Amino acid sequence: MSVAICLLLFAAVVGVVAPRVLPRLTGTGIAPAAAVAVWVIVLASALVSWAAVAISFIVYVVHTWNQPHALTLRACLVALRSAAIEHSGLVTQAGLALVAFAVSALLVGFAIRVIRSLVRARTGARQHAETARILGRRIAGVDGFVVDAPQKAAYCLGGRRGTIVITSAAVAALQRPHLDAVLSHERAHLTGHHHLLLAITRALASSMPRVRLFTIAQVEVACLLEMCADDAAIRRHGPTALLSALLTLAGVDVIPSPALGAATVGIAARVDRLTEPNSTGRRLRARVLLAAAGVAVLAVPVLSAWTVVSGTFTACVFMP
């Protein structure tokens, strides 16, 4: 039970501290891929800790249900058991039943909301991609579907067949090197499966909008994924071409919600990053700090899992 309490405290600390500290560490965009990895570690560790706490508590209750003890926790369990088997009146039993139902409904409702959000995102992306493939047209040298529209926009949609969509206005406004940089940016999103990670962070944020860990993570990860795609485009076409393309396309937000657009997220931070490239030393320091943060966050869940697997979990449980 002490392991469960440790994980519960850990999840609470992560939920409070991470939204305040991590954006300062990862928001610079010096090492965006490493920063995304740290956010994934933080989110996964918090979710796994919550699940482990629930499972540990259930296991503990099952094993100690008929083993009264003088310790406060077990005395509380005995009192709850007594109330549940009609030793404390109908009102108490009804209250316990209501609490149990509320907790179960909260957990099930959260899972259902996350699944529904993921399904909606996948369905919306597939439908929009099919529409773009029907209405769009192929142009020589453009790795995507060109859709006639007065707005300048370029974005990609995930799925079995990743789809890049670019409007005719964007094709007309972008010079050839700039267009190639934008297309390379969108291909990097599809190659890296960024849409999957973005869909998960959006689902978590929309399912629990009052949990700042999820809402902040969604914003930060979205910007970092754009920076990751920027780096892929820069390696092939250079920063100048991509910077000019971003400035040309910036200011128009017409892409569908499941999509990732080249010029719709974190434009100011990305432009600053392109105009003031970081030195090798700064990138190395950033990666070291991010690696240390990831290890620190993983330490508690990993040690807890090791405790359980090694058999010391039994010694941690209160025994008579």
C-alpha positions as CSV (number, residue, x, y, z in Angstrom):
1,M,0.0,0.0,0.0
2,S,2.9,2.3,0.6
3,V,3.9,2.0,-3.1
4,A,0.4,3.1,-4.0
5,I,0.6,6.1,-1.7
6,C,4.0,7.0,-3.1
7,L,2.6,6.8,-6.7
8,L,-0.4,8.9,-5.7
9,L,1.8,11.6,-4.2
10,F,4.1,11.4,-7.3
11,A,1.2,11.9,-9.7
12,A,-0.1,14.8,-7.7
13,V,3.3,16.5,-7.7
14,V,3.8,15.9,-11.4
15,G,0.3,17.4,-12.1
16,V,1.1,20.5,-10.2
17,V,4.8,21.1,-10.9
18,A,5.1,19.9,-14.6
19,P,2.8,22.5,-16.1
20,R,4.8,25.3,-14.3
21,V,8.3,24.0,-14.9
22,L,8.4,22.1,-18.1
23,P,7.3,24.9,-20.5
24,R,10.3,26.9,-19.4
25,L,12.6,23.9,-20.1
26,T,11.0,22.8,-23.4
27,G,9.5,26.0,-24.8
28,T,12.8,27.3,-26.1
29,G,12.7,24.8,-28.9
30,I,16.4,24.2,-28.7
31,A,15.9,20.4,-28.8
32,P,12.3,19.9,-29.8
33,A,12.5,16.1,-30.3
34,A,13.9,15.6,-26.8
35,A,11.4,18.0,-25.4
36,V,8.5,16.0,-26.9
37,A,10.0,12.9,-25.4
38,V,10.0,14.5,-22.0
39,W,6.4,15.5,-22.3
40,V,5.4,12.0,-23.4
41,I,7.3,10.6,-20.4
42,V,5.5,13.0,-18.0
43,L,2.0,12.3,-19.4
44,A,2.6,8.5,-19.5
45,S,4.0,8.4,-16.0
46,A,1.1,10.3,-14.6
47,L,-1.5,8.2,-16.3
48,V,0.3,4.9,-15.4
49,S,0.6,6.1,-11.8
50,W,-3.1,6.8,-11.6
51,A,-3.9,3.3,-13.0
52,A,-1.4,1.6,-10.7
53,V,-2.8,3.4,-7.7
54,A,-6.3,2.2,-8.5
55,I,-5.1,-1.4,-9.2
56,S,-3.0,-1.4,-6.0
57,F,-5.9,-0.2,-3.9
58,I,-8.3,-2.8,-5.4
59,V,-5.7,-5.6,-4.7
60,Y,-5.1,-4.3,-1.2
61,V,-8.8,-4.3,-0.4
62,V,-9.3,-7.8,-1.8
63,H,-6.4,-9.2,0.3
64,T,-7.3,-7.4,3.5
65,W,-11.1,-7.5,3.4
66,N,-11.4,-10.1,6.1
67,Q,-8.2,-9.2,8.1
68,P,-9.0,-6.5,10.7
69,H,-6.1,-4.7,12.2
70,A,-5.6,-1.9,14.6
71,L,-3.9,0.4,12.1
72,T,-6.0,3.4,11.1
73,L,-6.2,2.4,7.4
74,R,-7.4,-1.1,8.1
75,A,-9.7,0.1,10.8
76,C,-11.3,2.4,8.2
77,L,-11.6,-0.5,5.8
78,V,-13.3,-2.5,8.5
79,A,-15.7,0.3,9.3
80,L,-16.5,0.6,5.6
81,R,-17.1,-3.1,5.4
82,S,-19.3,-3.0,8.4
83,A,-21.4,-0.3,6.9
84,A,-21.6,-2.1,3.6
85,I,-23.0,-5.2,5.2
86,E,-25.8,-3.3,6.9
87,H,-24.2,-2.7,10.3
88,S,-24.5,1.1,10.0
89,G,-27.9,1.8,8.5
90,L,-29.4,2.4,5.2
91,V,-28.2,6.0,4.9
92,T,-24.5,5.0,5.2
93,Q,-24.9,2.2,2.8
94,A,-26.5,4.5,0.3
95,G,-23.7,7.0,0.8
96,L,-21.0,4.3,0.2
97,A,-22.9,3.1,-2.9
98,L,-23.1,6.7,-4.2
99,V,-19.4,7.3,-3.7
100,A,-18.5,4.0,-5.4
101,F,-20.7,4.8,-8.3
102,A,-19.3,8.4,-8.6
103,V,-15.7,7.2,-8.7
104,S,-16.5,4.4,-11.2
105,A,-18.5,6.9,-13.3
106,L,-15.6,9.4,-13.3
107,L,-13.1,6.8,-14.4
108,V,-15.3,5.3,-17.0
109,G,-16.5,8.7,-18.3
110,F,-12.9,9.9,-18.7
111,A,-12.0,6.8,-20.7
112,I,-15.1,7.1,-22.9
113,R,-14.4,10.8,-23.5
114,V,-10.8,10.1,-24.5
115,I,-11.9,7.3,-26.9
116,R,-14.6,9.4,-28.4
117,S,-12.3,12.2,-29.0
118,L,-9.8,9.9,-30.7
119,V,-12.5,8.4,-32.9
120,R,-13.8,11.8,-33.9
121,A,-10.3,13.0,-34.8
122,R,-9.7,9.9,-36.9
123,T,-13.1,10.1,-38.6
124,G,-12.8,13.8,-39.3
125,A,-9.3,13.4,-40.7
126,R,-10.3,10.5,-42.9
127,Q,-13.4,12.3,-44.2
128,H,-11.5,15.5,-44.9
129,A,-8.7,13.6,-46.6
130,E,-11.3,11.8,-48.9
131,T,-12.9,15.1,-49.7
132,A,-9.5,16.6,-50.6
133,R,-8.6,13.7,-52.8
134,I,-11.9,14.1,-54.6
135,L,-11.9,17.9,-55.0
136,G,-8.2,18.4,-55.2
137,R,-5.9,17.9,-58.2
138,R,-2.4,16.9,-58.8
139,I,0.2,19.4,-60.0
140,A,3.6,18.4,-61.3
141,G,6.2,18.9,-58.6
142,V,3.7,19.2,-55.8
143,D,3.6,16.2,-53.4
144,G,0.0,16.7,-52.4
145,F,-3.5,17.6,-53.5
146,V,-4.1,21.2,-54.6
147,V,-7.6,22.5,-53.6
148,D,-9.0,25.7,-55.1
149,A,-9.4,28.2,-52.2
150,P,-8.6,31.9,-51.7
151,Q,-6.9,31.3,-48.4
152,K,-3.2,30.5,-48.3
153,A,-2.9,27.2,-46.4
154,A,-0.9,24.0,-46.3
155,Y,-1.5,21.1,-44.0
156,C,-1.5,17.3,-43.7
157,L,-3.9,14.7,-42.5
158,G,-2.9,11.4,-40.9
159,G,-4.3,8.0,-41.6
160,R,-3.4,4.9,-43.6
161,R,-2.7,7.1,-46.6
162,G,-1.2,10.3,-45.3
163,T,-2.6,13.3,-47.2
164,I,-1.0,16.6,-47.8
165,V,-3.4,19.4,-48.8
166,I,-2.3,22.8,-50.1
167,T,-4.6,25.5,-51.5
168,S,-4.2,27.1,-54.9
169,A,-3.6,30.5,-53.3
170,A,-0.7,29.1,-51.3
171,V,0.8,27.5,-54.5
172,A,0.5,30.9,-56.3
173,A,2.0,32.8,-53.4
174,L,5.0,30.6,-52.7
175,Q,8.1,30.6,-54.7
176,R,9.4,27.2,-55.7
177,P,12.1,26.8,-53.0
178,H,9.5,28.0,-50.4
179,L,6.9,25.6,-51.6
180,D,9.4,22.7,-51.4
181,A,10.2,23.6,-47.8
182,V,6.5,23.6,-46.9
183,L,5.9,20.3,-48.5
184,S,9.0,18.9,-46.8
185,H,7.6,20.2,-43.5
186,E,4.3,18.4,-44.0
187,R,6.0,15.1,-45.1
188,A,8.0,15.2,-41.9
189,H,4.7,15.3,-39.9
190,L,3.4,12.2,-41.7
191,T,6.7,10.4,-41.5
192,G,7.0,11.0,-37.8
193,H,3.3,10.1,-37.1
194,H,2.9,13.4,-35.3
195,H,-0.8,13.3,-35.9
196,L,-1.1,10.4,-33.5
197,L,0.6,12.1,-30.6
198,L,-1.3,15.3,-31.2
199,A,-4.6,13.4,-31.3
200,I,-3.8,11.9,-27.9
201,T,-2.8,15.2,-26.2
202,R,-5.9,16.8,-27.6
203,A,-8.1,14.0,-26.4
204,L,-6.6,14.2,-22.9
205,A,-7.0,18.0,-22.8
206,S,-10.6,18.0,-24.0
207,S,-11.6,15.1,-21.7
208,M,-10.2,16.8,-18.6
209,P,-10.0,20.5,-19.4
210,R,-9.5,21.5,-15.8
211,V,-6.3,19.4,-15.4
212,R,-3.5,21.9,-16.4
213,L,-1.1,19.1,-17.0
214,F,-3.1,18.0,-20.0
215,T,-4.1,21.4,-21.3
216,I,-0.6,22.8,-21.1
217,A,0.9,19.6,-22.6
218,Q,-1.5,19.9,-25.6
219,V,-0.3,23.4,-26.4
220,E,3.4,22.8,-25.8
221,V,3.5,19.4,-27.7
222,A,1.7,21.0,-30.7
223,C,4.3,23.7,-31.0
224,L,7.2,21.3,-30.5
225,L,5.9,19.0,-33.2
226,E,5.9,21.9,-35.6
227,M,9.5,22.7,-34.6
228,C,10.5,19.0,-35.2
229,A,9.0,19.3,-38.7
230,D,10.7,22.6,-39.2
231,D,14.1,20.9,-38.5
232,A,13.4,18.2,-41.0
233,A,12.6,20.9,-43.7
234,I,15.7,22.9,-42.7
235,R,18.0,20.0,-43.2
236,R,16.8,19.7,-46.8
237,H,16.1,23.3,-47.9
238,G,17.7,25.6,-45.3
239,P,16.2,28.0,-42.8
240,T,15.8,30.9,-45.2
241,A,13.3,29.1,-47.5
242,L,11.3,27.8,-44.6
243,L,11.2,31.2,-42.9
244,S,10.0,32.9,-46.0
245,A,7.3,30.3,-46.5
246,L,6.1,30.7,-42.9
247,L,5.9,34.4,-43.2
248,T,4.0,34.1,-46.5
249,L,1.4,31.6,-45.0
250,A,1.1,33.1,-41.5
251,G,-2.1,34.7,-40.4
252,V,-4.6,32.4,-41.9
253,D,-6.2,29.6,-39.8
254,V,-8.5,27.6,-42.0
255,I,-7.2,24.1,-41.5
256,P,-9.4,21.3,-40.0
257,S,-8.9,20.5,-36.4
258,P,-7.3,17.0,-36.9
259,A,-4.7,18.5,-39.3
260,L,-1.2,19.8,-38.7
261,G,-0.5,23.0,-40.6
262,A,2.8,24.5,-41.5
263,A,1.9,28.1,-40.4
264,T,-0.8,27.9,-37.8
265,V,0.9,27.0,-34.5
266,G,3.7,28.9,-32.6
267,I,4.6,31.1,-35.5
268,A,6.4,33.8,-33.3
269,A,8.5,31.2,-31.4
270,R,9.4,29.4,-34.6
271,V,10.3,32.5,-36.5
272,D,12.6,33.6,-33.6
273,R,14.1,30.1,-33.6
274,L,14.8,30.3,-37.4
275,T,16.3,33.8,-37.3
276,E,18.5,33.1,-34.3
277,P,19.9,29.5,-34.7
278,N,21.3,27.9,-31.5
279,S,24.9,26.8,-31.1
280,T,25.9,23.2,-30.7
281,G,26.8,23.9,-27.1
282,R,23.3,25.2,-26.3
283,R,21.7,22.2,-28.0
284,L,23.9,19.8,-26.0
285,R,23.1,21.5,-22.7
286,A,19.4,21.4,-23.5
287,R,19.5,17.7,-24.3
288,V,21.4,17.0,-21.1
289,L,18.8,19.0,-19.0
290,L,15.9,17.3,-20.8
291,A,17.4,13.9,-20.3
292,A,17.9,14.6,-16.6
293,A,14.3,15.7,-16.3
294,G,13.1,12.6,-18.1
295,V,15.1,10.4,-15.8
296,A,13.9,12.2,-12.7
297,V,10.3,11.8,-13.7
298,L,10.8,8.1,-14.6
299,A,12.6,7.3,-11.3
300,V,9.6,7.0,-9.0
301,P,7.4,4.8,-11.3
302,V,10.4,2.6,-12.3
303,L,11.5,2.1,-8.7
304,S,8.0,1.4,-7.6
305,A,7.7,-1.2,-10.4
306,W,11.0,-2.7,-9.4
307,T,9.8,-2.9,-5.8
308,V,6.7,-4.8,-6.8
309,V,8.6,-7.2,-9.2
310,S,11.4,-7.9,-6.7
311,G,9.0,-9.0,-4.1
312,T,9.6,-6.2,-1.6
313,F,6.0,-5.0,-2.2
314,T,4.9,-7.6,0.4
315,A,7.2,-6.0,3.0
316,C,5.8,-2.6,2.2
317,V,2.2,-3.6,3.0
318,F,1.1,-3.1,6.6
319,M,1.3,-6.5,8.2
320,P,0.0,-7.5,11.7
